[in-house]
Amino acid sequence: MRGKSGQGSIEYLFMIALALLMVLLVIKALSSITTPYTAILTLSPGSMESQVEDVGSFKVEAWLEDNRDGTYKVYYRIWALKRPLTKANVELVCFGNTEHVGGLGPIQHSTLLEPVNYWANYWTPVPQDAFPCQVQATVWKKGIW
């Protein structure tokens, strides 16, 4: 007695298809992992230049604007350049007198940010005696940096 010659090949095709499906599921799971990145930009009225941390797929900018009354406006902008960003937490941390600094709590961005676009906000007034200050941004995006 002899069995059908093509019977085993269908079973092998199903096994290969199942293996490919498992590989695709692993790749999809790895690409959906979100990983955080923290940027710390230090600002001081003595140096009015903007500070930039460019990671390649996104960048974080911070700069000062003189209010002409002894206080400053502290701006930041987080750019999604090549990949979407899933969220960001940004906080202003000052090392001087923070008694008259408003809004020192964290600012959260939680909507999906598609490239090329940005999140932005600012703090004001920040008195000169509150400086130096840092804009601390933690940014999450899907996949590997």
N, C-alpha and C positions, 0 to 999 in steps of 0.2 A: 503494500500500500504506500501510496505516495501522496503527501499533502500539497496544498496549493503553494506554488513558489512565491507569489506576491503577498502572502498573508502576513509575514513578519515585517515587511517593509513599511506597511501602514503604521504598525505599532512603533517602529523606530521614528517615523515622521512625527507622530504624536509626542514622543519623548523629546525630540529635538525642539518642537514647538513649545513644549512646556518649559524646557531649559531656557530658551530665548525669552519667554514671558517672565520667568523669574529674574533674569538678568535685567530686563527692562524695568521691573518693579524695584529692584535694588538701586538702579541709576536714578529713577524718579524719587525714591525716598531720600537719597543723598542730596539731590538737587533742591529738595524742599526744606532742608535743614537751614535754620537761620543762625548766623553767628554774629556776635557783636564786635564792634571796633570802637575804641575810644580815642578821641582827639582832644588835646588840651592846648589851647591857644592863649598866651599871656599878653595882656594889653596894659599899656601905661601911657599917660598923657605926654610924657617926654618923647615917646616914639609913636607918632600918629600914623605910622605905616600900617596897612592891613596885614593881618596874619593869615596864612593859608596853609592847610594841610591837604595835599592832593594825593589820594590813594590810587588814582587811575580810573577806577570805576565810579568814584564819587569824590567830592572835595568839600571841606568845611572852611568857611571864611569868617573872620571877625574883624571889626574895625571900630574906631571911635569917631564921633562927631562932636565938636566943641559947641556947647549951647551958649557960649559967650557970657555966662553968669557964674563961672567957677564950677559948673557941672558938665557932664558929658553924657551923650547917648551912646550906648554900647549896642552895636548891631551884630547879627550873625546871619549866615546863609549856608544852607546845606544843599549841595547840588547832587542830583542823580545824573551821572554822565553816561554810563554804559549799561548798567543794570538797574532794575527797580529797587528802591529801598522800601523796607516794610515798616519801619518805625524809627524814631529817634527821641532821645531824652537830652535836653540841653539845660545847663544850669550855670548861672553866674556866681562865681566864688571870688570874693574880694578879701584881701589880706589887711586892709586898713580899717578905718572906722566905718562900719556899715549901718550906723544908727539911722541915717537919712536915705538909705538906698531902698527903693521900692521893688517888689516883685522878685525877691531872691530865691523863691522856690523853683523847683524844676518845671520846665515847659515840655510838654509831651506832644509829639506828632505821631499819629497812629494810622493815618490813611496811606494807602499804597502810593508811592511817588514814582512815576514813570519818567525815564530819561527823555529829553533833556528838560528838567524842571527843577524847582527848588522849594524848600521850606525856609521861611525867614521870620525874624521877630527882633525885638530890641528891648532894652531896659533904659529907663531914664527917670529922674535925673540921678546920675552917679557922681557924687562930689569928688573933687580931686583928692581929698584925704582918704578915700576908700581904696585907692589904687596902691599897688598893682592888683589887677583882677584877672581872672582866668575864665574863659568860656570853655566849659567842659561838655563835650558832646559825645554821646554813645549812640552809634548808628547800627542798625541791623539791616542786613540784606540776605536774600536767599542764596544758597550755594557757597562755593569756595571763593575766598577773596582773590 
